[in-house]
Amino acid sequence: MKSVHGVPVYGVDLDAETRCAHYDSDRDVVALRFGCCDSYYACHACHEAVTDHEAQVWPRSRFDEAAVLCGVCGATLTPEAYFDAANRCPACDAAFNPGCRAHRDRYFETE
């Protein structure tokens, strides 16, 4: 566990902006909150590596709550704000990895 802007983030080999052993490009700067344990992880592979339970995505019924942490500035975003952010943090303009959209279903309940 590493404290990132005062928020506990779990993962493997985390840096100060939430990059991990699995995703460590300059744009891999978000941590995502999982519904099963209500905790932030750098990625789905980190959750799998450091927990003893199966991952559960963030439920649609909680989309009004923060579930994404910007590792650059510490802003927290609801899933909808994250989806609408056009791959940039709305608070600090840090670039987010556009490839994350390809596996949104690993983190958020979809219809």
C-alpha positions in Angstrom: 0.0 0.0 0.0 1.2 3.5 -0.8 -0.5 6.7 0.2 -1.1 8.8 -2.9 -2.3 12.4 -2.0 -3.4 10.9 1.3 -5.5 8.1 -0.3 -4.4 4.5 0.3 -3.7 2.8 -3.1 -2.8 -0.9 -3.3 -0.7 -2.6 -6.0 2.6 -4.0 -7.0 5.6 -1.7 -7.2 3.6 1.5 -7.0 5.1 4.9 -7.7 3.9 8.2 -6.3 1.5 8.7 -9.2 -0.1 5.2 -9.1 1.9 3.6 -11.9 2.5 -0.1 -11.1 4.4 -3.1 -12.3 1.7 -3.8 -14.9 1.1 -0.4 -16.3 3.9 2.2 -16.0 3.7 4.6 -18.9 3.6 8.3 -18.4 -0.2 8.2 -18.8 -0.9 5.4 -16.3 -1.8 7.7 -13.5 -5.2 6.6 -12.2 -6.2 4.3 -9.5 -9.6 2.7 -9.5 -11.8 1.7 -6.7 -13.2 -1.8 -6.6 -16.7 -2.6 -5.4 -15.7 -5.7 -3.5 -13.4 -4.1 -1.0 -14.1 -0.4 -1.5 -10.4 0.3 -2.0 -8.3 1.9 -4.7 -5.9 -0.3 -6.8 -3.5 0.8 -9.6 -5.1 -1.8 -11.9 -7.0 -5.0 -12.2 -3.8 -7.1 -12.2 -2.7 -5.4 -9.0 -6.0 -6.3 -7.3 -5.6 -9.9 -8.4 -2.0 -10.0 -7.2 -2.5 -8.5 -3.7 -6.0 -9.7 -2.6 -7.4 -13.0 -1.6 -10.8 -12.5 -3.2 -12.4 -12.1 -6.7 -12.7 -8.6 -8.0 -16.1 -7.0 -8.2 -16.5 -3.9 -10.4 -17.8 -0.6 -9.2 -21.6 -0.9 -9.3 -23.7 1.3 -11.4 -25.8 2.1 -8.3 -22.8 3.9 -6.9 -21.8 5.9 -10.0 -22.5 9.1 -8.0 -19.5 8.3 -5.7 -15.8 8.8 -6.5 -14.2 5.7 -7.9 -11.2 7.1 -9.8 -8.2 8.8 -8.3 -5.8 11.0 -10.4 -2.3 10.1 -9.3 -0.9 13.4 -10.5 -3.1 15.8 -8.5 -5.2 13.7 -6.2 -8.6 14.6 -7.7 -11.3 12.0 -7.3 -13.8 11.4 -10.1 -17.1 9.7 -10.3 -17.2 7.1 -13.1 -19.3 9.4 -15.3 -16.8 12.3 -14.8 -14.0 9.9 -15.7 -15.8 8.7 -18.8 -16.5 12.2 -19.9 -12.9 13.4 -19.2 -11.6 12.7 -22.7 -8.5 11.0 -21.3 -7.4 14.0 -19.3 -7.9 14.9 -15.7 -10.4 17.7 -15.5 -8.7 19.1 -12.4 -5.0 19.2 -13.5 -5.1 18.3 -17.2 -2.8 15.3 -16.8 -3.1 12.8 -19.6 -4.8 9.5 -18.9 -4.0 6.3 -20.8 -6.6 6.1 -23.6 -6.2 2.3 -23.7 -8.1 2.0 -20.4 -11.3 2.5 -22.3 -10.8 -0.9 -23.9 -11.2 -2.7 -20.6 -13.6 -0.4 -18.8 -15.7 -3.5 -18.0 -12.9 -4.7 -15.6 -13.6 -1.8 -13.4 -17.1 -0.5 -13.9 -20.5 -2.2 -14.2 -21.7 -1.9 -17.7 -25.2 -2.5 -19.1 
